[in-house]
């Protein structure tokens, strides 16, 4: 669950950029 800690900051960072490559990654499940 350590990746969950990096999810918020990573998701937020990718969300601003559009999350093109992360859109199908873990963020997509959280979104």
C-alpha positions as CSV (number, residue, x, y, z in Angstrom):
1,X,0.0,0.0,0.0
2,X,3.1,2.2,-0.2
3,X,2.1,3.1,-3.8
4,X,-1.1,4.5,-2.4
5,X,1.0,7.2,-0.8
6,X,2.5,8.2,-4.1
7,X,-0.9,8.0,-5.8
8,X,-2.2,11.4,-4.7
9,X,0.8,13.4,-5.6
10,X,1.3,11.4,-8.9
11,X,-2.4,11.5,-9.8
12,X,-2.5,15.2,-9.1
13,X,0.6,15.8,-11.2
14,X,-0.7,13.7,-14.0
15,X,-4.2,15.1,-13.8
16,X,-2.8,18.6,-14.6
17,X,-1.0,17.2,-17.6
18,X,-3.9,15.1,-18.7
19,X,-2.7,11.7,-17.4
20,X,-2.3,10.2,-20.9
21,X,-0.1,7.3,-20.0
22,X,-1.3,7.0,-16.4
23,X,-4.9,7.2,-17.4
24,X,-4.9,3.5,-17.9
25,X,-2.7,2.9,-14.8
26,X,-3.6,2.9,-11.1
27,X,-5.0,6.5,-11.2
28,X,-7.8,5.2,-13.5
29,X,-8.9,2.8,-10.8
30,X,-8.8,5.5,-8.2
31,X,-10.6,7.9,-10.4
